Amino acid sequence: MAAPLVDTPHVQASTTYTEAREGAAAYLQSRLTARAPITDEEFEVPIIDGSPSFSGTLAERQSVAKQIRKACTTSGFFYITNHGVPRTARDGILQQAERFMHELRSEQKEKLHTKRKTKEVFNFSYEAAMDKSGGDGKYVNLDGTTENGNLWPKEEDLHGFYDAVKEYYGAVLGLARHLFRLFALSLNLKETYFDPMITHPGGIARLLYYPPPKSSPPPIPSSSSEEQIGLGAHSDYECFTLLLSSSVPGLEILKPSGHWHIASPPPEAFIVNVADFLMRWTNGMYKSTVHRVVNRGTEARYSVPFFFSVNYDTLVETLPTCLAEGEESKWKPIRAGEYILERLNATTKDGVGFYGNSNIADRA
């Protein structure tokens, strides 16, 4: 647990704790119990071409931001193509996920930590050495410590693993910072509004392995019960998530009606979804949509989610551009790092384990 915050006129540690434990649970429950007459008429997961956003023309970047805004106010998800992350880095990280899961012996993995039964996970978080900008030297872990919490396989055990992870992490971190500028434009803010908040950001990534199911997963029912739709369902904690996955489908998105949508990204694309901080910043205008992962195929599934947060000492409170005159915020201000830590603590109260970083807890 991080040290309690000193009370300020803006935020108290007790507020962050309550919001992370009770508020998040209440939001998830409200989504899982949504029923007709809510329809899915406006629900879509659009494909957004990112290439114009790398132009020197503000108008072209704004055109991409406009598409992002529409996606974030409807489904909370979109696919982005032409994103600038090299194919070598993307193929390389998926290859490392497979190598980690199958080439390391059990005793080598145990030196890095433990594992779950339903999937295997390797976690790693921000290091200045993986940040192409070099960082600002102010990064701290979620628990308030400053030492490098990442645990890496020995080079002789998994040759080239760290170098491939570093290449991918640096590229996807650059994309995340680029996207944050587009999010700023989408919210009628200065393009650089979030820049001071992502100089030493929380960027938790993980290598995930979902083995082929031993039996056929239950089909998605035409009418879902709460028990059926609640299995593994969650929203993400941070600002947004960038998901890279192998060709085996698995991600399912909860539509407003309570039915599941199977995400089928086009080749070369990342799946991007809004997480809790952007929902809170926008007073609920951007949707932190509930989702889950179910391997319905006959092959193993590998994926690499990158959960992008602002600097952990950032105060998250409703943006002025997202409040109408006289409107009040739905959520109280919270500290980014403490909120994430409390969400993780609540998730892992049963002692579930993971590989790779002793400062990160496991989740779907």
Secondary structure, 3 states (H helix, E strand, C coil): CCCCCCCCCCCCHHHHHHHHHHHHHHHHHHHHCCCCCCCCCCCCCCEEECHHHHCCCHHHHHHHHHHHHHHHHHCCEEEEECCCCCHHHHHHHHHHHHHHHHHCCHHHHHCCECCCCCCEEEEECCCHHHCCCCCCCCCCCCCCCCCCCECCCCCCCCCCHHHHHHHHHHHHHHHHHHHHHHHHHHCCCCCCCCHHHCCCCCEEEEEEEECCCCCCCCCCCCCCCHHHHHCCCECCCCCEEEEEECCCCCEEEECCCCCEEECCCCCCCEEEEECHHHHHHCCCCCCCCCEEECCCCCCCEEEEEEEECCCCCCEECCCHHHCCCCCCCCCCCEEHHHHHHHHHHHHCCCCCCCECECCCCCCC
